[in-house]
């Protein structure tokens, strides 16, 4: 028999409101509910739902799944991969994921339509109350503090208000909650844009995620431009392949490029037997923005925590977002759990201000390094030289893989790990 006494006050609908049931929101809700908190998880759509994504997770993301208690075995429906195949500059290089104490030695692939619902149901089983078809429109503020959210619920979009002492904004790149309280994005931090499409293809099963480092904008045939980004080919294991590309905002071509046309022209140059042609497409082309390098701060302010894409958690080195969204969600949940165990007031606030500190300790210096990297490769000359002279050197590329994927042991690693750790220590936190 439970002896738990609710800490909800009169007029409150939950102890914590989590807005958005993507990887960040569902992860946070799971950890919070497992700790015994009364969690309301609000999702604008209904499951299952689509999401524009590469559908591939590096070992860093897999670790977050394992920490959450998700069965990531192939028998549980995950397609495993052993590393990254890098193509560019006339070179094809297969790099296995490093053998580390901190992260598992495999990546996984799974569609977001299946993946996101699985995480949302995990949160429900932990005790979170999930309300679908609930579009949050902004924060409710009282005495300078976020005390809830306003929303439109159900198919008829009925105006509703939900109240709680703490709100987690896990509402993705739209960051509607953050914007409602005046938290604008930092334009000096990088952004990315990604487009992807599914094709029926014989390349559906592959031991490696494939990354193509040469993306040419040939809209002006007389002046082709090498873009800072990459194309990907991720086999889904079900007869289809997720094919897409991502471009950084540090390029002069950002915003003026027709990304859907760029995807088509790139794929038209691939071998016909791969199947990446219009007649084999099994979906429309979808696009999404990628907020990178902590491009919206502060991550905690007056009762509101920014988690995942809402706080710019996408890795500026490689565009990976899922693992970092889940990582930030775990850190946010830990701080909220500690905060709500304290009396309202200064002691609780100290615990909540521990969230941005924990983020900086975990990712701040690494992301600052990534922001510098994104600016460097925004220069086509630098990008061209890196592709031409870097790719043929496998030893160097092993180091680059660890750096770009954030796969290194900071305390007890090899020489590569020590180089990356030293570089991050010398770089101020973002």
N, C-alpha and C positions, 0 to 999 in steps of 0.2 A: 504493500500500500504506500502510495507516494505521500511524502510529508512536505512537499514543496509548497511554499506560500508565494503567490504572485506578487511581483513588485510593481505591477501596474497601478497607476493612480486613477482616480475617477476621471473619466473623459478620455483616457488613453486606450488605443486599440491594440497596442503591443508594447513590448519593452524595446524592441528594435524593428525598424522598417527597413527592408532591403528592396531597392528599386532596380528591377531588371533581373531576369532569371537566366542570363547567359552564364558562361563559366565563372566569372567573378562573383555574381550574385548568388548563384546556387552553391558555390563553394563556401562563401561567407555564411550563408544561411545554414548550411549543414554543420559547420563548426559551432556556430552560435546555438543552434537547437540542441546539439549533442551536449553542450554545457548547461542545458536546462533553461535557456532563455526562451521567452515567448516571442517568436519571430514571425513577422508578416512579410511574405515575399510577393512582390507585385510585378506582373509581366504583361506587357502591352498586347502580345499576340497570344495564340493558342498553340499548344504542342500537339503533334510534331510541327516544327517550322524550319524553314531554310535559313541559311546564313552564308554570306559570301566569305569564303575562306579557302586556304589551301588544303585544309583537312589533315595536314601532317603535323605531328608533334615530335620534336627532338627529345632526347633523354631528359632534358631539363623539365619539359612538360610532363613526361611520363612519371617523373618523381612526384609531382604534385598529385597526380591521379593515385599513385600508390599510397601516398601519405593520407589521402582522403578515404582510403579503404576500397578503391575500385579494383576489381579483378582485371588486370591488363594482359592476361594470357591470351594466346591465339585462340584457345578453346572457347574463350569468352567473347569472341567476335572481333578481335583486334588484328589487323594486318601488321606484322612486325617488319622493321627494316634494320639493316645492320650499319648503315652509314649514309654518306652523301656522295653522289657522283657529280663532279663539277666539269662542265663543258665550256670551253672558250679558248680563243687564241690558237685554234688548231690542236688543242690538247684535251684529252678526256682523262680525268683522274678519279679513281674510286678511293674514298677515305672512310675507313671504319670509324664508328663512334669510339671515343677513347674509353679505356678501361679505368674506371675511377671508383673511389670509395663513396663519393657524394651522389653520383647519378648512375642509373642502370645502363647497361651497355646496348640498349636498343631503343629505337624510336617506334612510333605507331602511326597508323592511318585509320581514320574513321570519319564518316560523313557528319557534318554538324547537325543535320536534321535528327540523326540518331543520338549523337554525342550530347547535345544540349538537353534533350529530353531526359536522357539517362541521369545527368547531373541534377536536373530539377526534381526528378523522382527520388533521388538519393536524399535531397534536402527534405522532401516531404516525409520520407520514412524516418528521418531523424527527428521529425516533429514540427518542422516549419509549415506554416499555413500559406499555401500557394493560391493566389488569386490571378487567374488569367484574364485576358481581355480587359486589363486595367491600365490605361495610359496615364502616367503621371505627367502633369503639366507644369508643376512648379513646387517650390517649397512653401510651407506655412511657417511664418516667422512671428515670434512673440518676444518682446523685450530684447530684440537683437539676436535671438537664438532660433535655430531651426527646431521646430517642435512637431513637425509632421509634413504631410504632402497633400496637395490637391490633385484630383485625378478625374478621369472620365471612365466609368465602368460599364461593362457589358456591351452588347450589340447596339443598344440605344444611346450609349455614351452619357449615361446619367452622371451629373456632377456629384462627386463624393469627396470627403476629407478624411484622412487617417492620421492619427496622432500617436507619437511615441517620443521619448526623450532623446533618442538617437536615430539618425537616418544614414544609411549607406547608399551613396550614389553609385550604382553599378549599371548605369543606363547607356553605356557605350560612347561612341564618338560624338553623338548628338549632345551629350553632357547637358541635357535640358535643366536638370536640377542645379548644377553648378552655375549655369548662366542665369538662372532665376534669382540667384543671390549675388550676382556680379562677378563671378570668377571666370575671367576671360582666358583664352589660351595664350600662350607665350609665343609670339610669331617668330622669334629667333630660334626656337627649337624646331627640329625637322618634322615634317609630315610625309606620309607616303600615300600613294593610291594604288589599289590593286584591282585587277579584273580577272575573272576566271570563268571557265566553261567546262562542262563534262562532255567527253566523247566516248563512244564505243570503240575499243581499241584492243589489239592483241598484246599491248604493253601493260595490261591491267595488273599483272603481278610482277613485282620487281624487288630485289633485295636492297635497293638503294633509292632514296629520294634523289631526284635529278634536278640540278640547277644549271641553267644556261646564263653565263655572265656577259654575253654580248647581245645587247638589244639595240638595234639600229633604227633610228627614225629616218625613213627614206622618203618622207613626204616631199622633200626637195631632192630629186635624184642627183642633182649636181653638187649637193652639199649634205651628204648623209651625216647624222649626228649619233655618236655613241652615248647612250643614256645611262645614268647612274641607277642601276636596278638589276633585276634578274628575272628570267623566266623559269617556271618550274613545271615539272612533269611528275605527278604523284599518282602511281597506280593505286586503284581503290580495291583491287582484289575481287571485284564482282563483275568483271567484263568491261568496266569503264575506267577512265583516267581523268583526274582533275588537272587541267592545264591552265596556267595563268601567268601573269607577270605583275611585278611591282616596281614602281618608280618613285624616286625621292624628290622632295620639294627643293632640294639644293641644286637641281638642274635648271638651267634657263628655259628648258622645254616644258617644265612642269606647268600644268594648267592650260598650255596651248596645244598639247598633243591629244589627238583622238586615240584614246587608249584601246578602245574596242577595235578600231581599224588596225592599230599597231599589233594587237594580239593576232588578228586574222592574217596580217602580212607575215608575221613571224612564223606562224604555223604553216602557211602556204610554202614556206621554205624547208619544212621538215619532210623526211621521206614519206611518200604516199602510203606505203604499207603500214605506217604507224596509225593511220586512220584519222588524223586531225584535220578533217575536211568537213564542210558544211553538212553533207549528207549523213555524216556519222554523229553529228552533235545530238546529245540527249538532253540539253538544257539551253536556256538563253545565256547570253553573256551577262554576268553580274559584276557590279563594281562596289568598292567600299574604300573609305578613307582610313588611314592608319596613323593614329596620334602617337608620337614617339617621344622618348627621352624626357619624361616628366614634363610635358608641354602645358600642363595646367596645374597650378599650385595656388594656395597651400592645400595639401592633401587632407588636412583637418582644420575646420574652422567652425566654431559656435554650433556644435551639435551635428555637423555634416562631415562625413568622410568620403573622399573620392577614391574609388577602387577600380582597377582595371583600365579599360580604354578611357573612361571618364577622367582619369588622372594622367593620361598619356603614358601608359605602362608598356607600350609596344617597344621591343628591342630595336634601337636605331641601327644596329649592325646588320640584322637579318630580317626584320619585319615580323618576327614571331610575336604573337600576342597572347595566345591561350595560356601557356605556362606561366607567363608573368602576371596575367590577370588573376590566376588561381593563387599564385604566390603572394600577391598583394592582398588578396582576400583573406588568406590565412593570417597574415600579419595584422590586418584590420580586426579580424575576429578576436585574436588574442588580446589586443588592446581594449576592445569593447567589453570582453568578458571580465577583464581586470577592473575596468572602469565601473561597471555596474555592480561590482562587489563592494564598491565604496559609496559612502554617502554623497549625495548631490553637493557640488561645491568645488573648492580648489583641489581637493585630493582626487576627485573624479577627473577633473580637467587635466591634471598632470598625467594621469594614465592615458587619456585620449591623445594628448600631445606626444605621447610615445610612439604613435603610429607613423608620422612623417619621419621621426628619428630612426625608427626601425627600417623604413623604406630606404633612407639614405645610406644606412649601414649596409643593407643588403645589395643595393643596386646603384646608389648615387654616383660613385666614382666610375663605375663601369659604364653607366649611361652617359656621363659627361664625356668619357673617352669615345663612346659611340657617336655622340653629337659632332665631335671633331672629325671623326672618320667620315660621317655622312657629308660634311662640307668638303672634305678633300676629294671624295670620289664624285662630287657634283661637277668637278672640272673634267671635261672629256679627255684632256691630255693625261691627267693623273690616272683616270680610269683605264685608258688605253695602255699606258705603261704598266700598270699593275697586272692587267690581264696578260700582256705579252711576256713580261719578265718574271712575274710571280708564279703563274700556273705551272710552268714546267718544273718547278722546284718542289718536289713532294715533301721534303723535310720542312720547308717553309710553310707549305700549305697545311700541314698537320697543325702547326702553331696557329695559322689563320683560322682553321676550322674550330679549334678550341676557343679562340677569341670571339669569333662571330657568333657561335652558338652558346656562349657563356658556359662552356663545359670544361671546368678546371677545378682541381682540389685546392682551395686557398690555404690549407694548413699543412697538408702532407702530400704534396703532389710531386710531379717530376720537374725537370728543368724548364719545360714549356710552361707548366703551371706557375712556377716561381717567377718567370718573366712577366706573365700576365698579372699575377698578384702584385708584383712590384710596380707595374705600370698603373694599376688602379690606385695603389696607395699614393703614388705621386700626383694623381689627378684629383683636384678638388671635387667634392660631391656636387651633383647637379642640384 
